[in-house]
Every structure is written in C-alpha cells, then in structure tokens.
C-alpha cells in the first residue's frame, strides 16, 4: 500500500485556496436570552415601570454589573440608527 496523502491523490498539493472577500463587521450584533414566559412578563413590567427603559437597557445594565464584578470595562452604549 502506497503512502500517498489525500492532498497528493487529489492533486491539490500546490493549489491555493480561494480567498474569501473580507466583509466589514457590523456595528452591533443581536444576542438572544431565553427566559420563561412569566419571567419575560416580569422583566417587561419592570422595564415599563422604570421609564425610560427597555429590556435592552435592563440587559445591558445586568451585563455591565457582571463585567464590573469581574473588574472588566462596561459594554459600549448601543446607538440606534
């Protein structure tokens, strides 16, 4: 049995892989947090009670508290538009 690599067998030893076009990164990315429907209701009520607030703001506040506890810088503010 010969010791030929798959790359040699396929003839791809010297060929370069096609380059991917570099896409700019988006300014922001979305993340999902799954919660129980009752908890979603409570969080929505809390956000409405603390106007002007939103679930987005509550989430960022929570993430920033966790980051601060670990001595890490806060998230950058999200600006729509």
C-alpha positions in Angstrom: 0.0 0.0 0.0 1.4 3.3 -1.0 1.8 6.2 1.5 0.2 8.9 -0.7 -1.7 11.7 1.1 -5.2 12.6 0.1 -3.9 16.0 -1.0 -1.4 14.4 -3.4 -4.1 12.0 -4.6 -6.5 14.8 -5.4 -3.7 16.9 -7.0 -4.3 19.8 -4.6 -0.8 20.0 -3.2 0.2 23.3 -4.8 -3.2 24.9 -5.4 -4.1 27.9 -3.3 -7.5 28.0 -1.6 -9.8 30.7 -3.0 -9.7 33.8 -0.8 -12.8 35.0 0.9 -13.8 38.6 0.4 -13.4 40.4 3.6 -16.7 41.7 4.9 -16.8 44.6 7.3 -18.1 43.6 10.8 -21.5 45.1 11.8 -21.6 47.9 14.3 -23.7 45.7 16.6 -24.8 42.1 16.9 -28.0 40.7 18.4 -28.0 38.1 21.1 -30.9 36.1 22.5 -31.7 35.2 26.1 -34.3 32.6 26.6 -36.5 33.1 29.7 -39.7 31.6 30.9 -42.8 33.5 29.7 -43.7 34.5 33.3 -40.2 35.9 33.7 -40.5 37.8 30.4 -43.6 39.4 31.7 -42.0 40.4 34.9 -39.0 41.9 33.1 -41.2 43.8 30.7 -43.2 45.2 33.6 -40.0 46.3 35.3 -38.8 48.0 32.2 -42.1 49.8 31.7 -42.1 50.9 35.4 -38.6 52.4 35.1 -39.3 54.6 32.1 -37.4 55.5 30.0 -36.1 51.9 30.0 -36.4 48.8 27.9 -35.5 45.2 28.0 -32.4 46.2 26.0 -31.4 48.7 28.8 -32.1 46.2 31.6 -30.0 43.6 29.8 -27.1 46.0 29.3 -27.3 47.0 33.0 -27.2 43.4 34.0 -24.2 42.6 31.8 -22.4 45.7 33.0 -22.9 44.7 36.6 -21.4 41.2 35.9 -18.5 42.8 34.0 -17.9 45.3 36.8 -17.8 42.5 39.4 -15.0 40.9 37.4 -13.1 44.1 37.0 -13.9 44.4 33.3 -14.9 47.5 31.4 -18.6 48.1 30.6 -20.3 47.5 27.3 -20.3 50.4 24.9 -23.7 52.1 24.6 -25.9 51.0 21.7 -27.0 53.8 19.4 -29.9 53.1 17.0 -29.7 54.5 13.5 
